[in-house]
Amino acid sequence: MAKIKLTKAPFKGTPKQESDLRNALDEIKKKKGAVMPALQKAQEIYGYLPEEVQLIIAEVLEVSAEEVFGVATFYSQFTLNPRGEYNVSVCLGTACYVKGAGEVLDTLKIQLGIDPDECSTDGKFSLNATRCIGCCGLAPVMTINDNVYGKITADDVEKILKNY
């Protein structure tokens, strides 16, 4: 079973976000299978699904917190951790990995001071290790938001990050 990493960053939800969520949930709870659309709406509002938000969903939908957590962790579209302004992803698919993606990821961990699935304390960067992103000819590949960096080495990381 995969280990689920939770952020160390404190939850910073606003009263407006909670109000928006509760209003949306009042409509969603009338539907069958409401947990999935509730999580989608919550992630749209907050950007991720912290425990505090999952508990609101469970309360309003009158389901267990375990059910909400189970759905949130089963589907890859959901994240339990905040994302940074810049979402850094390193492809660890076979082509990228054999061409040095592991070293690129290790360098990013050091440079950013975070592990995969974490967000920097300033909220600027989040780091993800992904599988094939379909750019095997550019291996190894790293993306920052919508920008793709191919044929990179660990030595390129610092220069690329300086752009952000």
C-alpha positions in Angstrom: 0.0 0.0 0.0 1.3 3.4 -0.9 2.2 5.8 1.9 0.2 9.0 1.9 2.2 12.1 2.7 0.4 15.0 4.3 1.7 18.5 4.2 3.3 20.2 7.2 1.9 23.5 6.1 -1.0 24.9 8.3 -4.4 25.1 6.8 -5.3 28.6 5.8 -8.9 28.4 4.6 -11.0 31.6 4.7 -14.6 32.1 6.0 -15.6 32.9 2.4 -14.2 29.6 1.1 -16.0 27.7 3.8 -19.2 29.5 3.0 -18.8 28.8 -0.7 -18.2 25.1 0.0 -21.2 24.7 2.3 -23.5 26.5 -0.2 -22.2 24.2 -3.0 -22.6 21.1 -0.7 -26.2 22.0 0.0 -27.0 21.4 -3.7 -24.6 18.5 -4.2 -25.9 16.5 -1.2 -29.2 16.0 -3.0 -27.5 13.9 -5.7 -26.7 10.2 -5.5 -22.9 9.6 -5.2 -22.3 13.1 -3.9 -18.8 12.5 -2.4 -17.0 12.7 -5.8 -18.6 16.0 -7.0 -18.2 17.4 -3.4 -14.5 16.7 -3.5 -14.2 18.2 -7.0 -15.9 21.4 -5.8 -13.9 21.6 -2.7 -10.6 21.2 -4.6 -11.8 23.9 -7.0 -12.4 26.2 -4.0 -9.3 25.4 -1.9 -6.9 24.1 -4.5 -6.4 20.9 -2.4 -8.3 18.7 0.1 -6.9 19.2 3.6 -8.4 17.3 6.5 -10.5 20.2 7.7 -12.2 20.4 4.3 -12.8 16.6 4.2 -14.5 16.8 7.6 -16.9 19.5 6.4 -17.8 17.3 3.4 -18.4 14.3 5.7 -20.5 16.4 8.1 -22.7 18.0 5.4 -23.1 14.8 3.3 -23.7 12.7 6.4 -21.0 10.2 5.5 -18.0 9.0 7.4 -14.7 10.9 7.2 -13.2 7.6 6.2 -15.4 7.4 3.1 -14.4 10.9 2.1 -10.7 10.2 2.7 -11.0 6.9 0.8 -12.4 8.6 -2.3 -9.9 11.5 -2.0 -6.9 9.2 -1.9 -8.2 6.7 -4.5 -8.5 9.1 -7.5 -5.3 10.8 -8.8 -7.2 14.0 -9.7 -7.3 14.9 -6.0 -4.5 16.2 -3.8 -4.3 16.4 -0.1 -1.5 18.9 -0.1 -1.4 22.5 -1.3 0.3 23.2 -4.6 2.9 25.9 -5.0 2.7 28.8 -7.4 5.1 26.8 -9.5 4.3 23.1 -9.8 7.6 21.3 -10.6 7.3 17.7 -11.9 10.0 15.3 -12.9 9.2 12.4 -15.2 10.4 9.1 -13.7 9.2 7.0 -16.6 11.7 4.4 -18.0 13.3 6.6 -20.7 13.7 9.6 -18.3 14.9 7.5 -15.4 17.7 5.7 -17.4 18.9 9.1 -18.7 19.3 10.6 -15.2 15.8 11.8 -14.0 16.6 10.4 -10.5 19.6 12.7 -10.2 17.4 15.6 -11.4 14.8 14.8 -8.7 17.4 14.5 -6.0 18.9 17.9 -7.0 15.4 19.5 -6.9 14.8 18.1 -3.5 17.9 19.7 -2.2 17.4 23.0 -4.1 13.8 23.4 -3.0 14.1 21.8 0.4 11.1 19.6 -0.1 10.3 16.0 -1.1 7.8 14.9 -3.8 4.2 15.7 -2.9 5.2 18.6 -0.7 5.0 22.4 -1.0 7.6 24.8 0.1 6.8 26.8 3.2 6.6 30.0 1.2 4.0 28.4 -1.1 6.2 29.1 -4.2 7.1 25.6 -5.3 5.6 22.1 -5.1 7.4 19.0 -6.3 6.0 15.9 -7.9 7.5 12.7 -9.3 5.4 11.6 -12.2 5.4 8.7 -14.6 5.6 9.1 -18.4 4.4 12.4 -19.7 4.9 11.5 -23.3 8.1 13.3 -24.1 10.4 10.3 -24.2 12.5 11.8 -27.1 13.4 14.7 -24.7 14.4 12.5 -21.8 14.9 13.3 -19.0 12.0 15.8 -18.7 11.0 18.2 -16.1 8.0 20.6 -16.2 7.3 23.7 -14.3 3.6 24.5 -14.7 3.1 24.4 -18.5 6.8 24.8 -19.4 8.7 21.7 -20.5 12.4 21.3 -20.0 14.0 18.4 -21.9 17.4 16.7 -22.1 18.3 18.3 -18.8 20.8 17.2 -16.2 21.1 17.8 -12.5 23.5 20.6 -13.3 20.7 22.4 -15.2 18.3 22.5 -12.2 19.6 25.6 -10.4 19.7 27.7 -13.6 16.1 26.7 -14.5 14.8 27.4 -11.0 16.3 30.9 -11.1 13.7 31.8 -13.8 11.0 31.3 -11.2 
